[in-house]
Amino acid sequence: MKTLGKKGEKEKGAASELAELLELLGIDGKRELELEDVELNIGELILQSAATIAAPMTAPPTALAPAKMKPTQLLEAPFTPFVQEYPGRVREVTLGASKRDGGSRGRPVVIGGATTPAFYLFEKAPPHPPVITVDTFDMQVRLPKAIRTHVEELWGDPASWAKIAVDKWEADVITLHLLSTDPLIKDTPPAKAAKTVEDVLQAVDVPLIIGGCGDPKKDAEVFTKVAEVAEGERVLLSSLTLDMSDAGTLERVAKAAAKYGHLVLAFTALDLNRARELNRKLYDYVPEDSVTMDLTTAALGYGLEYSFTIHERARMAALMGDSELQHPTLAGTTNAWAARETWLKLGPDWEPRRLRGPLWETTTALALLLAGVDVFMMMHPDAMATMRKVIQQLMKRGKARPDEIAEWVNQRI
């Protein structure tokens, strides 16, 4: 047996010993070597692959990447707005009727008709601007001081209240709440309530929204009488609910509205499925272009996000083709005054109180404006003036140019 190199023979390296071993075994280095039941008695054996032998023992240092330069200006990039067409459209509804159409209104207004989400000016401008209606009452009601100072001399005269709202505050529509008809308040009979409606119709020439007291049976009696007395004026009866259906009075009011040429406001509480259900019931009695929806308005700090969401969902569903939701919407923005923050004394950080309430009402209205609401019920003159300016500015822009939208981040105010 040939002896492999001894330990003392340092001139033979590990590579030569491996080659000698392979030669001894008759292997050319390209085939596999498998040893079985073999005992090797060697001092030190180092096995290296060809790649390892060829590679340097230490890798050269990696070159450092050049330092990144900080940007000194905005990167230029083309902007193409995502413009799309929607398969659905909100129905147009005309509030009030002129003499030519059988009424006496000098300024009927058209709402609805939207074919894009609210004020998507890069797609299409709204066909009709949102309108403001001023809340008035047929009796004295408790009002915050910020509002009371403007109307306290008119509490007992709804016709004068309506005239001030139109002549001084530029109201597009008047809402007359027949609150005194409530059986638990004054239980005013329907005939007397209808006489109040006649007085207001004679005092102003804008369309009217007639509000009830909230009692389904009494509202049905009042609305039926008002519809008859105001025949042809195309007033909006506010509101019809599913509770009326349960009480058996919905059909009666809807038929009266259709007979005398009026509109109906379908009220539901933050539920699109119930809104669809109510609208389907109304279609059996009134034309589809006579229906407006009230999906419920919660004020800033009291659930405004829910109202915004329900109105936005309704508008998007309408644009995507849901025919049962393709109606203009109304928001009771004056619900903002039910928030204590609008009138409660809260300390110097919350002052002045005379501005806090109008700001609360304005903020509530602005949020719902961007959700697609068409009619805003309001009360404070300053809040109305602010909303009107915002609406006018948006409508003046018309169809915005894409480059204007692309440069918004660079605009200086």
C-alpha positions, 0 to 999 in steps of 0.5 A: 500500500502506497503511503500518502505524505507524512506530517513532516513533509510540509512541502506538499500542500493539501491540493497535491495530497488530494490529487495524489489520492485521486490518482491512486484511486484512478479518478480524474477529478470530474467524477464523483468519489464515494468511500465506504469502509475506508479508514484514512490516517492522515495528519491534515486534509483540506478539500477545496473546490475548483471555484474556491481555489480560483477565487481570491481568499478575500473579496475586494471592498464594495464601492459605496453608492453615490449619495442621493441628491435631495430634490429642490423642486417638484417633479414635473409629471403629466396630469390626466383627470379621471373623467367618466360617464355615469349610467344614471341621473338624478331626476329634475323636480320643479318646486312651485308653479308659475301662472303659465303652469297654473300657479302664482309663483313668480320664481319657481326653482328646479332642483336635481338633474345631477349626472356626476358626484357633487361639484366634480367640476372636472367632469361636469358642472351641476345643471342647477344650483342647490337652493336655500329654504328658510324655516318659519313657524305658525306659532312662537317656538323656543329659539336660540338668542342668535336667531331670536333677535332677528325674528322675535317681532315676527313670531305671531305672523308667519306671512311677515316672517316669510316676507322678511326671509325673501326680501331681506335674506334672499330665500329661494324657498320658504318652509312653513312648519304648521307646528300648532296643528300638533294634538299635544300643542294647540291642535289647530284644525286643518282648515285654519292651518290651510288659511295660514298657508294661503296667507303666506302664498299671498305674501311671497312669490317663491315656492313653499314647503309645508311642514306638519307636526309629526303626528301621522294621522293629524298630518294626513288631515292637514296635508289633504286640506292644504293640498286642496287649498293650494291647488296648482301651486306645486308645494312640497308636503313635508313629510311622508313617512312609512309610519303613515303607511302603517297608519293607513294615511300614506295613500290618502296624502299621496293621492291628494298631492297627485290630484292637486298637483303637489310634491311630496317629501319622503322622509326616512332615518338614515336607511337607504333600504327604507328609503327605497321602500317608501319611494316604491309605495309613493310611485303607486300614487304620484309621478316619479318627478314629484318625489324628493328625499329627506334621508335625515340630517345630524348636525356637526358633532352629533352624527354629521358623518352618518348624514354625509355618508347616507347622502353620498351613498344615495347620490352614488347609487343614483348615478350608478343606475338605482332608479329608486334613489334617483331623486333630489335630496333635502337636508334639515340643516337647522338641526344644527341648532339642536346641538348645545354647542351652538348656544350654550355658554362654554367659556372664553375659548368658545366665544363669541356665542353670536358667531358660534351658532351660525358657524355650526349651521354653516359647517353642517350645511357645507359638509352636506353640500359636498355630499350632493344635497339639493335643498338646505333648510336654514335659519340664521341670516349669516349662515345663509349668506355664507352658503349662498356665496359658496354656492355661487362661487362653485357655480361660477367656475363651471367646468374646471380645466384639468390644468387648474386642478393639477396646479392646486398644490402650488396655489397661493392664497 
